[in-house]
Amino acid sequence: MKVPLSPRLLACCDFVHSGDRVADVGCDHGYLGIYLLSKGIASKVIASDINEGPLKSAIRNSEKFGVRDKISFCLSDGVRNIPRDFDTMVCAGMGGDTMVSILEAAPWLKSTQYRLILQCQSKTPMLRQYLAEQGWCISEEIALKDGRFLYTVMEVTWQPGDPLSPGQCYFSPALLKNPSTHLSAYYNWIISGLRTIVDNQKENADPFSVQALYELTHLPPEFDWLKEEHK
Ligand SMILES: C[S@@+](CC[C@H](N)C(=O)[O-])C[C@H]1O[C@@H](n2cnc3c(N)ncnc32)[C@H](O)[C@@H]1O
C-alpha cells in the first residue's frame, strides 16, 4: 500500500536525513511520519497535533500502514508537551503566524542540535523576517508546485547572522541559490503579488513592499532568466 503523500509533503521529506529522529508538529493525518518510517528514512517519529481529531486519524493511519508501534503520538500546542529528544522538527501546512508562535514558545529550540523543515502556507515573508531576526538561517529553500499552487519548503538551522532585506524576506538568498524547476514561476508570482499591493496602495504604499519590489526587479543580470522563463 502506498502512503498518499502530496508533492508538498514529499518535498519536506527530501530534507530529512537518514536516521533522523523527527517531530512532525501539526501532523494531521500523520502521513509524513508514516512515509518516513515505512521508507526507513527516519529512525523515530513523534507525531503531534493541537487537536484530538487529527491525532486520532493519524493513529488510525499508522495502524493501517503497520507503523503504529514506531510512532509516539502527542496532543500538544506546538512543541510544548513533546519530548525534546528529536533532531528535526517538521512544520507543514500552517500559516507563518502559527509557526512564529510555536517558535516563540520554545526558545530551547535555538540550538545547533535542532534542524527545522518549514512549509509555510501564508505570511511567508513575515516568517522569513522573524527567523533571521531571531538567529535562524534559511540554509536551503526550494520552490515547488502542488496542483495549481506554488509553495516553498525551507531548511532552517540555528546560525545567527544578518537580518534580511525586504526583497530577501519575499525571496530568500537560499532560493536564489537553488535554481529549481518552479523557481521562475515562484519569482513571477511574488512579483505580481507585490505589484498588486503597491499599485492598489498608490501613494500610501508601504515602504517595505515598495523596497521589496524594487530589489526583486533589480536583481543582477545573471538572474534575468527568472523573469524570462515564465511570462
Ligand atoms: C492544514 S493541516 C496540515 C497538516 C500536515 N502537516 C500537512 O501539511 O498536510 C494543519 C494541522 O496543524 C494543526 N495545528 C494548528 N496549530 C497547531 C499548533 N499550534 N500546534 C500543533 N498543531 C497545530 C491543525 O490541527 C492541523 O491538523
The ligand as a Gaussian input file, in Angstrom:
#p B3LYP/6-31G(d) Opt

LIG

0 1
 C       -3.573000      22.170000       7.362000
 S       -3.099000      20.953000       8.473000
 C       -1.550000      20.444000       7.805000
 C       -1.287000      19.029000       8.092000
 C        0.019000      18.458000       7.550000
 N        1.151000      18.929000       8.307000
 C        0.175000      18.823000       6.098000
 O        0.978000      19.689000       5.771000
 O       -0.545000      18.241000       5.270000
 C       -2.578000      21.847000       9.906000
 C       -2.583000      20.985000      11.150000
 O       -1.877000      21.692000      12.163000
 C       -2.575000      21.586000      13.369000
 N       -2.179000      22.748000      14.190000
 C       -2.562000      24.028000      14.068000
 N       -1.977000      24.792000      15.009000
 C       -1.172000      23.978000      15.729000
 C       -0.313000      24.161000      16.841000
 N       -0.147000      25.360000      17.419000
 N        0.357000      23.090000      17.329000
 C        0.193000      21.863000      16.785000
 N       -0.632000      21.621000      15.735000
 C       -1.306000      22.665000      15.212000
 C       -4.046000      21.518000      12.980000
 O       -4.839000      20.897000      13.969000
 C       -3.963000      20.703000      11.685000
 O       -4.109000      19.324000      11.922000

